[in-house]
Amino acid sequence: MKYRSTTAVFLLLLGGAVSAQDRGATIGGSASAANMESRTEVAYAGTFGYRFSRVVGMEIEAIFVPAVRSPFPANPVVIQSASSAFADVSRGSVQIYPVPTYDNPGGRIVIFSNGVRIDIPTTTSRLTPYFVAGGGMASVRRTVDFTYPYPILVTQGSPSSPISPGIPVSLRPITEHITSSSSDLALTLGGGLGVRVASQLAVDADLRLFRLLGQQDRNLGRFGVGVRYRF
């Protein structure tokens, strides 16, 4: 009877030790390739998490994409014919050629998200597939140079016009720097594989998809490699 009681106490203490070993805080960092609207940029991320067990954990992540050069805006402005403005001048009309252009797109994206991380146990302790899902907020800033190109081509002249029909008039182009900022809801879904290289250090290969919900919805894909340290 005494032997059984001692064995039960030992197993209880061992189970508590294993449970305590599975719990703990983690920090990590990664560099990745982020793709949005057919453009691939460099992204950096920092992560803080806490493991409640060997399987379930929570993590808070900050992602920074310092340069965003994808096309902007997605729906460019179209300048229509200005013939109505010259209806009283012998039905004259004006066409702008070439069309206005958007040059030097830029910007940055900062995403703060929190989510649940599910580690999938395997037969080896060195390899740990995992699944992540969550949400947060994204700050998106976009910039572009909008250029009004010239010349203006007069397609129909009038007797009182000093300019002969069909002669282009070259003027200096006008360039305006446009900035757009928004705060969007960010949903994330993804996963990866963790490879333990030391008792408390692991290397993660990670794939995520972010859905940015705002005035204009966007998809941001990210694939990268990072390190994670467990306290």
TORKOL-4160 file (C-alpha; in steps of 0.2 Angstrom, whole numbers, padded with zeros to 4 digits, m for minus):
231
<pt num="1" X="0000" Y="0000" Z="0000"/>
<pt num="2" X="0014" Y="0012" Z="0004"/>
<pt num="3" X="0023" Y="0007" Z="m0012"/>
<pt num="4" X="0007" Y="0012" Z="m0022"/>
<pt num="5" X="0005" Y="0028" Z="m0013"/>
<pt num="6" X="0023" Y="0033" Z="m0017"/>
<pt num="7" X="0021" Y="0028" Z="m0035"/>
<pt num="8" X="0006" Y="0039" Z="m0037"/>
<pt num="9" X="0014" Y="0054" Z="m0029"/>
<pt num="10" X="0029" Y="0052" Z="m0040"/>
<pt num="11" X="0018" Y="0051" Z="m0056"/>
<pt num="12" X="0009" Y="0066" Z="m0050"/>
<pt num="13" X="0025" Y="0076" Z="m0048"/>
<pt num="14" X="0031" Y="0070" Z="m0064"/>
<pt num="15" X="0015" Y="0075" Z="m0073"/>
<pt num="16" X="0016" Y="0093" Z="m0065"/>
<pt num="17" X="0034" Y="0095" Z="m0070"/>
<pt num="18" X="0030" Y="0090" Z="m0088"/>
<pt num="19" X="0015" Y="0102" Z="m0088"/>
<pt num="20" X="0026" Y="0116" Z="m0081"/>
<pt num="21" X="0039" Y="0112" Z="m0095"/>
<pt num="22" X="0026" Y="0114" Z="m0108"/>
<pt num="23" X="0020" Y="0131" Z="m0102"/>
<pt num="24" X="0030" Y="0147" Z="m0104"/>
<pt num="25" X="0033" Y="0163" Z="m0114"/>
<pt num="26" X="0041" Y="0163" Z="m0131"/>
<pt num="27" X="0049" Y="0177" Z="m0142"/>
<pt num="28" X="0054" Y="0177" Z="m0160"/>
<pt num="29" X="0058" Y="0186" Z="m0176"/>
<pt num="30" X="0058" Y="0183" Z="m0194"/>
<pt num="31" X="0062" Y="0190" Z="m0211"/>
<pt num="32" X="0050" Y="0186" Z="m0226"/>
<pt num="33" X="0044" Y="0189" Z="m0243"/>
<pt num="34" X="0027" Y="0198" Z="m0244"/>
<pt num="35" X="0017" Y="0198" Z="m0259"/>
<pt num="36" X="0003" Y="0210" Z="m0263"/>
<pt num="37" X="m0005" Y="0214" Z="m0280"/>
<pt num="38" X="0008" Y="0205" Z="m0289"/>
<pt num="39" X="0023" Y="0214" Z="m0281"/>
<pt num="40" X="0035" Y="0205" Z="m0269"/>
<pt num="41" X="0043" Y="0215" Z="m0255"/>
<pt num="42" X="0053" Y="0212" Z="m0239"/>
<pt num="43" X="0044" Y="0211" Z="m0223"/>
<pt num="44" X="0050" Y="0209" Z="m0205"/>
<pt num="45" X="0040" Y="0202" Z="m0190"/>
<pt num="46" X="0042" Y="0201" Z="m0171"/>
<pt num="47" X="0032" Y="0189" Z="m0160"/>
<pt num="48" X="0028" Y="0187" Z="m0142"/>
<pt num="49" X="0018" Y="0172" Z="m0137"/>
<pt num="50" X="0014" Y="0161" Z="m0122"/>
<pt num="51" X="0011" Y="0142" Z="m0122"/>
<pt num="52" X="m0003" Y="0136" Z="m0111"/>
<pt num="53" X="0001" Y="0117" Z="m0115"/>
<pt num="54" X="0011" Y="0107" Z="m0127"/>
<pt num="55" X="m0002" Y="0110" Z="m0140"/>
<pt num="56" X="m0011" Y="0127" Z="m0137"/>
<pt num="57" X="m0003" Y="0144" Z="m0136"/>
<pt num="58" X="m0007" Y="0163" Z="m0140"/>
<pt num="59" X="0004" Y="0175" Z="m0149"/>
<pt num="60" X="0005" Y="0193" Z="m0153"/>
<pt num="61" X="0014" Y="0198" Z="m0169"/>
<pt num="62" X="0020" Y="0215" Z="m0176"/>
<pt num="63" X="0023" Y="0215" Z="m0195"/>
<pt num="64" X="0032" Y="0229" Z="m0204"/>
<pt num="65" X="0033" Y="0230" Z="m0223"/>
<pt num="66" X="0044" Y="0246" Z="m0226"/>
<pt num="67" X="0042" Y="0247" Z="m0245"/>
<pt num="68" X="0026" Y="0244" Z="m0254"/>
<pt num="69" X="0028" Y="0247" Z="m0273"/>
<pt num="70" X="0012" Y="0238" Z="m0280"/>
<pt num="71" X="0001" Y="0248" Z="m0292"/>
<pt num="72" X="m0009" Y="0262" Z="m0284"/>
<pt num="73" X="m0023" Y="0266" Z="m0285"/>
<pt num="74" X="m0031" Y="0250" Z="m0291"/>
<pt num="75" X="m0045" Y="0260" Z="m0300"/>
<pt num="76" X="m0036" Y="0274" Z="m0309"/>
<pt num="77" X="m0044" Y="0291" Z="m0312"/>
<pt num="78" X="m0051" Y="0292" Z="m0330"/>
<pt num="79" X="m0052" Y="0310" Z="m0337"/>
<pt num="80" X="m0066" Y="0311" Z="m0350"/>
<pt num="81" X="m0069" Y="0322" Z="m0365"/>
<pt num="82" X="m0070" Y="0340" Z="m0361"/>
<pt num="83" X="m0080" Y="0344" Z="m0377"/>
<pt num="84" X="m0095" Y="0350" Z="m0366"/>
<pt num="85" X="m0084" Y="0364" Z="m0359"/>
<pt num="86" X="m0081" Y="0371" Z="m0377"/>
<pt num="87" X="m0099" Y="0369" Z="m0384"/>
<pt num="88" X="m0100" Y="0387" Z="m0386"/>
<pt num="89" X="m0084" Y="0389" Z="m0396"/>
<pt num="90" X="m0089" Y="0382" Z="m0413"/>
<pt num="91" X="m0092" Y="0365" Z="m0406"/>
<pt num="92" X="m0073" Y="0364" Z="m0402"/>
<pt num="93" X="m0066" Y="0349" Z="m0392"/>
<pt num="94" X="m0051" Y="0345" Z="m0382"/>
<pt num="95" X="m0042" Y="0328" Z="m0379"/>
<pt num="96" X="m0028" Y="0325" Z="m0367"/>
<pt num="97" X="m0014" Y="0314" Z="m0374"/>
<pt num="98" X="m0005" Y="0305" Z="m0367"/>
<pt num="99" X="m0016" Y="0300" Z="m0353"/>
<pt num="100" X="m0012" Y="0305" Z="m0335"/>
<pt num="101" X="0000" Y="0293" Z="m0327"/>
<pt num="102" X="0004" Y="0286" Z="m0309"/>
<pt num="103" X="0023" Y="0285" Z="m0306"/>
<pt num="104" X="0034" Y="0281" Z="m0291"/>
<pt num="105" X="0022" Y="0271" Z="m0281"/>
<pt num="106" X="0027" Y="0268" Z="m0263"/>
<pt num="107" X="0021" Y="0267" Z="m0245"/>
<pt num="108" X="0022" Y="0255" Z="m0230"/>
<pt num="109" X="0011" Y="0243" Z="m0220"/>
<pt num="110" X="0011" Y="0239" Z="m0202"/>
<pt num="111" X="0001" Y="0225" Z="m0195"/>
<pt num="112" X="m0003" Y="0221" Z="m0177"/>
<pt num="113" X="m0011" Y="0204" Z="m0174"/>
<pt num="114" X="m0015" Y="0191" Z="m0161"/>
<pt num="115" X="m0020" Y="0174" Z="m0163"/>
<pt num="116" X="m0021" Y="0156" Z="m0158"/>
<pt num="117" X="m0006" Y="0144" Z="m0162"/>
<pt num="118" X="m0009" Y="0126" Z="m0162"/>
<pt num="119" X="0006" Y="0114" Z="m0162"/>
<pt num="120" X="0003" Y="0097" Z="m0169"/>
<pt num="121" X="0013" Y="0084" Z="m0159"/>
<pt num="122" X="0023" Y="0072" Z="m0169"/>
<pt num="123" X="0033" Y="0056" Z="m0166"/>
<pt num="124" X="0049" Y="0067" Z="m0165"/>
<pt num="125" X="0051" Y="0081" Z="m0154"/>
<pt num="126" X="0062" Y="0091" Z="m0166"/>
<pt num="127" X="0049" Y="0093" Z="m0179"/>
<pt num="128" X="0033" Y="0103" Z="m0175"/>
<pt num="129" X="0020" Y="0107" Z="m0188"/>
<pt num="130" X="0008" Y="0121" Z="m0182"/>
<pt num="131" X="m0007" Y="0131" Z="m0187"/>
<pt num="132" X="m0011" Y="0149" Z="m0184"/>
<pt num="133" X="m0027" Y="0159" Z="m0185"/>
<pt num="134" X="m0032" Y="0176" Z="m0178"/>
<pt num="135" X="m0035" Y="0195" Z="m0182"/>
<pt num="136" X="m0029" Y="0212" Z="m0178"/>
<pt num="137" X="m0027" Y="0229" Z="m0186"/>
<pt num="138" X="m0017" Y="0236" Z="m0201"/>
<pt num="139" X="m0010" Y="0253" Z="m0205"/>
<pt num="140" X="m0008" Y="0255" Z="m0223"/>
<pt num="141" X="0000" Y="0271" Z="m0231"/>
<pt num="142" X="0002" Y="0273" Z="m0250"/>
<pt num="143" X="0010" Y="0286" Z="m0260"/>
<pt num="144" X="0011" Y="0290" Z="m0279"/>
<pt num="145" X="0015" Y="0304" Z="m0291"/>
<pt num="146" X="0000" Y="0309" Z="m0301"/>
<pt num="147" X="0006" Y="0318" Z="m0317"/>
<pt num="148" X="m0005" Y="0328" Z="m0329"/>
<pt num="149" X="0004" Y="0325" Z="m0345"/>
<pt num="150" X="0004" Y="0337" Z="m0360"/>
<pt num="151" X="0003" Y="0342" Z="m0374"/>
<pt num="152" X="m0015" Y="0347" Z="m0377"/>
<pt num="153" X="m0021" Y="0343" Z="m0395"/>
<pt num="154" X="m0034" Y="0354" Z="m0402"/>
<pt num="155" X="m0044" Y="0343" Z="m0414"/>
<pt num="156" X="m0057" Y="0356" Z="m0420"/>
<pt num="157" X="m0052" Y="0374" Z="m0421"/>
<pt num="158" X="m0063" Y="0389" Z="m0424"/>
<pt num="159" X="m0061" Y="0405" Z="m0435"/>
<pt num="160" X="m0057" Y="0415" Z="m0420"/>
<pt num="161" X="m0044" Y="0403" Z="m0413"/>
<pt num="162" X="m0026" Y="0409" Z="m0415"/>
<pt num="163" X="m0021" Y="0391" Z="m0415"/>
<pt num="164" X="m0022" Y="0381" Z="m0431"/>
<pt num="165" X="m0032" Y="0365" Z="m0430"/>
<pt num="166" X="m0022" Y="0349" Z="m0427"/>
<pt num="167" X="m0006" Y="0358" Z="m0420"/>
<pt num="168" X="m0001" Y="0352" Z="m0402"/>
<pt num="169" X="0003" Y="0365" Z="m0389"/>
<pt num="170" X="0017" Y="0359" Z="m0378"/>
<pt num="171" X="0015" Y="0364" Z="m0359"/>
<pt num="172" X="0024" Y="0359" Z="m0344"/>
<pt num="173" X="0017" Y="0343" Z="m0335"/>
<pt num="174" X="0010" Y="0345" Z="m0318"/>
<pt num="175" X="0014" Y="0332" Z="m0305"/>
<pt num="176" X="0005" Y="0330" Z="m0289"/>
<pt num="177" X="0011" Y="0319" Z="m0274"/>
<pt num="178" X="m0004" Y="0309" Z="m0268"/>
<pt num="179" X="m0004" Y="0301" Z="m0250"/>
<pt num="180" X="m0018" Y="0289" Z="m0244"/>
<pt num="181" X="m0018" Y="0282" Z="m0227"/>
<pt num="182" X="m0031" Y="0269" Z="m0219"/>
<pt num="183" X="m0033" Y="0258" Z="m0204"/>
<pt num="184" X="m0040" Y="0241" Z="m0209"/>
<pt num="185" X="m0046" Y="0226" Z="m0201"/>
<pt num="186" X="m0033" Y="0212" Z="m0203"/>
<pt num="187" X="m0038" Y="0193" Z="m0203"/>
<pt num="188" X="m0024" Y="0180" Z="m0204"/>
<pt num="189" X="m0023" Y="0162" Z="m0207"/>
<pt num="190" X="m0008" Y="0151" Z="m0210"/>
<pt num="191" X="0004" Y="0138" Z="m0203"/>
<pt num="192" X="0022" Y="0131" Z="m0204"/>
<pt num="193" X="0035" Y="0119" Z="m0198"/>
<pt num="194" X="0046" Y="0122" Z="m0182"/>
<pt num="195" X="0063" Y="0113" Z="m0182"/>
<pt num="196" X="0071" Y="0113" Z="m0164"/>
<pt num="197" X="0089" Y="0116" Z="m0166"/>
<pt num="198" X="0093" Y="0117" Z="m0147"/>
<pt num="199" X="0084" Y="0114" Z="m0131"/>
<pt num="200" X="0075" Y="0131" Z="m0131"/>
<pt num="201" X="0078" Y="0137" Z="m0149"/>
<pt num="202" X="0069" Y="0133" Z="m0164"/>
<pt num="203" X="0069" Y="0138" Z="m0183"/>
<pt num="204" X="0051" Y="0141" Z="m0191"/>
<pt num="205" X="0047" Y="0141" Z="m0209"/>
<pt num="206" X="0031" Y="0151" Z="m0210"/>
<pt num="207" X="0017" Y="0154" Z="m0223"/>
<pt num="208" X="0003" Y="0166" Z="m0219"/>
<pt num="209" X="m0011" Y="0175" Z="m0228"/>
<pt num="210" X="m0018" Y="0191" Z="m0222"/>
<pt num="211" X="m0035" Y="0198" Z="m0228"/>
<pt num="212" X="m0035" Y="0217" Z="m0226"/>
<pt num="213" X="m0053" Y="0223" Z="m0225"/>
<pt num="214" X="m0055" Y="0242" Z="m0228"/>
<pt num="215" X="m0062" Y="0254" Z="m0241"/>
<pt num="216" X="m0053" Y="0243" Z="m0253"/>
<pt num="217" X="m0050" Y="0224" Z="m0248"/>
<pt num="218" X="m0032" Y="0217" Z="m0251"/>
<pt num="219" X="m0024" Y="0201" Z="m0249"/>
<pt num="220" X="m0006" Y="0200" Z="m0242"/>
<pt num="221" X="0004" Y="0184" Z="m0243"/>
<pt num="222" X="0019" Y="0181" Z="m0233"/>
<pt num="223" X="0032" Y="0167" Z="m0233"/>
<pt num="224" X="0048" Y="0168" Z="m0222"/>
<pt num="225" X="0060" Y="0160" Z="m0210"/>
<pt num="226" X="0062" Y="0165" Z="m0192"/>
<pt num="227" X="0069" Y="0160" Z="m0175"/>
<pt num="228" X="0059" Y="0157" Z="m0159"/>
<pt num="229" X="0066" Y="0156" Z="m0141"/>
<pt num="230" X="0056" Y="0148" Z="m0127"/>
<pt num="231" X="0059" Y="0153" Z="m0109"/>
